[in-house]
Amino acid sequence: MRERSGEETGGSLVEVEPLSYLEPLESRTRGVAVLDALADMIDRAGLKIGDRLPPEVALANALGVGRSTIREALNRWEGLGIIRRRRGDGTYLAARVQTSLGLVPTMVRLEGEALLRLIEVRRALENDVVRRATVNANASQRREISRLCDLLLIEVDGGRPWRKADAAFHRAIYDASGNPMFGQILARLDHALERSRESPFGRDEFGLQSFPPHRDLADAILGADANRACAAINHILDIVEGEIRTIIGIGPREKTTGR
């Protein structure tokens, strides 16, 4: 593990253990306080992608918490793609970690950055599945996709929980693609990215602006217009991505058009 510090003494660089940047927490706090402390350690120690983190036992001792608390915190980071564990070798940094200097909490920013990485993967998969569904769907499947879209928008417009209706709509598209692996892969990606109870990305109001274009997507599939369907799914993803970027305070990206 490379251990660095920006501190200099007499013109020479002094090697400082990352653990020296940790202090015992006031209470045996689970969750955000532990993750914030770890993020601060990584930032101040100058650890980079590919560097190894200190062992769980050392982290737990430095923070004054149980090893299970550290393990739960690292499990969450692993789900966000921030770290990678190598059996018998340790835990390595897999994504950039930098503490927030503004109003956005560190964990919210890290979750948002992980979601942006997920959307990048989803774009490639969703464009493929939507194009295949538009080309391969039979008349019955096209009508069912349209019907499920109607039900989804009724739930959203009525202010009711919409997640089951949204899952049913997208599952119908995955089924119509002719390859069930698409739905399985996308579901696993979503499940792997755990969101905290405090996360603004887990609330029902997150992403609401992306639902009206679902009608465009359903109509394009109903009309067998693959280019229009791809443009619609990219528009949906653009809206969600824009909301994530607004929440974590980073600039917008250029819009993506259908292939």
C-alpha positions in Angstrom: 0.0 0.0 0.0 1.4 3.4 -0.9 1.0 5.7 2.1 1.6 9.4 1.4 1.2 12.7 3.0 1.5 16.2 1.8 3.4 17.2 5.0 7.0 18.3 4.5 9.7 18.7 7.2 12.9 20.4 6.3 12.2 20.0 2.6 11.7 16.3 2.8 8.4 14.4 2.4 7.3 12.6 5.6 5.5 9.3 5.3 2.4 9.3 7.4 0.1 6.3 8.1 -3.4 6.8 6.8 -4.7 5.6 10.2 -3.2 8.7 11.8 -6.0 10.8 10.2 -8.6 8.9 12.1 -9.9 9.8 15.6 -12.3 7.8 17.8 -15.9 8.7 17.2 -17.8 10.2 20.1 -20.2 7.3 20.1 -20.4 3.9 18.4 -22.0 5.4 15.4 -23.0 3.2 12.5 -23.3 4.4 9.0 -22.7 7.9 7.8 -20.3 9.1 10.5 -18.0 6.1 9.9 -18.1 6.5 6.1 -17.4 10.3 6.4 -14.4 9.5 8.6 -13.1 7.0 6.1 -13.6 9.4 3.2 -11.7 12.1 5.2 -8.9 9.7 5.9 -8.6 8.7 2.2 -8.6 12.3 1.1 -6.1 13.6 3.7 -3.8 10.6 3.3 -3.8 11.1 -0.5 -4.8 7.6 -1.3 -5.5 7.0 -5.0 -7.3 4.4 -7.0 -5.5 1.1 -6.7 -4.1 1.9 -3.2 -4.9 -0.5 -0.4 -6.9 0.6 2.7 -5.7 -0.3 6.2 -7.1 -3.6 7.6 -10.6 -3.6 9.1 -9.3 -4.3 12.6 -7.0 -1.3 12.4 -9.8 1.0 11.1 -12.2 -0.2 13.8 -9.6 0.4 16.6 -8.7 3.9 15.2 -12.4 4.9 15.2 -13.3 3.1 18.4 -16.1 1.1 16.8 -16.7 -2.6 16.3 -15.3 -4.5 13.3 -18.8 -5.3 12.2 -19.5 -1.6 11.9 -16.5 -1.2 9.6 -17.5 -4.2 7.6 -21.0 -2.8 7.1 -19.6 0.5 6.0 -17.2 -1.1 3.6 -20.0 -3.3 2.2 -21.9 -0.2 1.3 -18.9 1.3 -0.4 -18.3 -2.0 -2.3 -22.0 -1.8 -3.5 -21.3 1.7 -4.7 -18.2 0.5 -6.6 -15.8 2.7 -4.4 -13.7 -0.2 -3.2 -12.8 -3.7 -4.4 -12.0 -6.6 -2.0 -9.4 -9.2 -2.9 -9.8 -12.3 -0.9 -6.7 -12.8 1.3 -5.1 -9.6 0.0 -7.1 -6.7 1.4 -9.4 -3.9 0.3 -8.4 -1.6 -2.5 -9.7 1.8 -3.6 -11.6 1.5 -7.0 -13.0 5.0 -7.4 -11.9 8.5 -6.5 -12.9 9.6 -3.0 -12.7 13.2 -2.0 -14.5 14.9 0.9 -17.1 17.5 0.1 -16.1 21.1 0.8 -19.5 22.6 0.1 -23.1 22.0 1.3 -23.4 18.5 -0.2 -22.6 15.7 2.3 -19.8 13.5 1.3 -21.9 10.3 1.2 -24.6 12.0 -0.9 -21.9 13.0 -3.4 -20.3 9.6 -3.5 -23.7 7.9 -4.0 -24.4 10.4 -6.8 -21.1 9.7 -8.5 -21.8 6.0 -8.3 -25.2 6.5 -9.8 -23.7 8.5 -12.7 -21.3 5.5 -13.3 -24.4 3.2 -13.3 -26.2 5.4 -15.8 -23.2 5.2 -18.1 -23.6 1.5 -18.1 -27.3 1.6 -18.4 -27.2 3.8 -21.5 -25.4 1.1 -23.5 -27.7 -1.7 -22.2 -30.9 0.2 -22.4 -30.3 1.4 -26.0 -29.7 -2.1 -27.0 -32.7 -3.6 -25.2 -35.1 -0.8 -26.4 -34.0 -1.2 -30.0 -34.4 -5.0 -29.8 -37.8 -4.7 -28.1 -39.1 -2.2 -30.7 -38.0 -4.5 -33.6 -38.9 -7.9 -32.0 -42.1 -7.3 -30.0 -45.3 -8.8 -31.3 -48.6 -7.0 -31.4 -49.7 -8.3 -28.0 -46.4 -7.3 -26.3 -46.6 -3.8 -27.8 -50.1 -3.3 -26.5 -49.1 -4.6 -23.0 -46.1 -2.2 -22.9 -48.5 0.7 -23.7 -51.0 -0.5 -21.1 -48.4 -0.8 -18.4 -47.2 2.7 -19.3 -50.7 4.0 -18.7 -50.8 2.4 -15.3 -47.4 3.7 -14.4 -48.4 7.3 -15.2 -51.7 7.0 -13.3 -49.7 6.0 -10.2 -47.2 8.8 -10.7 -49.8 11.5 -11.4 -51.8 10.3 -8.4 -48.9 10.8 -6.1 -48.9 7.1 -5.2 -45.9 4.7 -4.8 -44.8 4.0 -8.4 -41.8 1.6 -8.1 -43.8 -1.6 -8.8 -45.5 -0.1 -11.8 -42.2 1.2 -13.1 -40.6 -2.2 -12.7 -43.5 -3.9 -14.5 -43.3 -1.5 -17.4 -39.5 -1.9 -17.9 -39.8 -5.7 -17.4 -42.3 -5.9 -20.3 -39.7 -4.1 -22.5 -37.0 -6.5 -21.4 -39.2 -9.5 -22.2 -40.1 -8.1 -25.6 -36.4 -7.8 -26.5 -36.2 -11.6 -26.8 -33.3 -11.8 -24.4 -34.2 -12.2 -20.7 -30.6 -11.6 -19.7 -31.0 -7.9 -20.2 -33.6 -7.6 -17.4 -31.5 -9.8 -15.1 -28.4 -7.7 -15.6 -30.1 -4.4 -15.2 -31.9 -5.6 -12.1 -28.6 -6.8 -10.5 -27.0 -3.4 -11.3 -29.8 -1.6 -9.4 -29.7 -4.0 -6.5 -25.9 -3.8 -6.2 -26.0 0.0 -5.7 -27.4 0.3 -2.2 -28.8 3.7 -1.2 -29.0 4.9 2.4 -32.2 5.8 4.2 -31.0 9.4 4.2 -30.2 9.4 0.5 -32.1 11.9 -1.7 -31.7 9.3 -4.5 -33.9 6.8 -2.7 -37.0 9.0 -2.2 -40.1 8.7 -4.3 -39.8 12.3 -5.6 -36.4 11.6 -7.1 -36.7 11.2 -10.9 -40.3 12.2 -11.2 -39.5 14.5 -14.1 -38.4 11.5 -16.1 -41.8 9.9 -16.2 -43.7 11.9 -18.9 -41.1 10.8 -21.6 -42.0 7.2 -20.7 -45.2 7.8 -22.8 -42.9 8.7 -25.8 -41.0 5.5 -25.2 -44.1 3.3 -25.1 -45.6 5.0 -28.2 -42.4 4.5 -30.1 -42.4 0.8 -29.3 -46.1 0.6 -30.1 -45.3 2.2 -33.5 -42.2 0.1 -34.2 -40.1 3.2 -34.4 -36.7 2.1 -33.1 -34.9 5.4 -33.5 -37.6 7.3 -31.7 -37.6 4.7 -28.9 -33.8 5.1 -28.4 -34.2 8.8 -28.4 -36.9 8.5 -25.7 -34.8 6.2 -23.4 -31.9 8.5 -23.7 -34.1 11.5 -22.9 -35.3 9.7 -19.8 -31.7 8.9 -18.7 -30.6 12.5 -19.5 -33.3 13.8 -17.1 -32.3 11.5 -14.3 -28.6 12.2 -14.8 -29.3 16.0 -14.8 -31.1 15.7 -11.5 -28.2 13.7 -10.0 -25.7 16.3 -11.1 -27.9 19.1 -9.7 -28.1 17.3 -6.3 -24.4 16.8 -6.0 -23.5 20.1 -7.5 -21.6 19.3 -10.7 -22.1 20.6 -14.2 -24.3 19.1 -16.9 -23.1 16.9 -19.7 -24.1 17.1 -23.3 -27.4 15.5 -24.2 -27.3 12.1 -25.9 -29.4 11.4 -29.0 -30.7 8.1 -30.2 -28.3 5.9 -32.2 
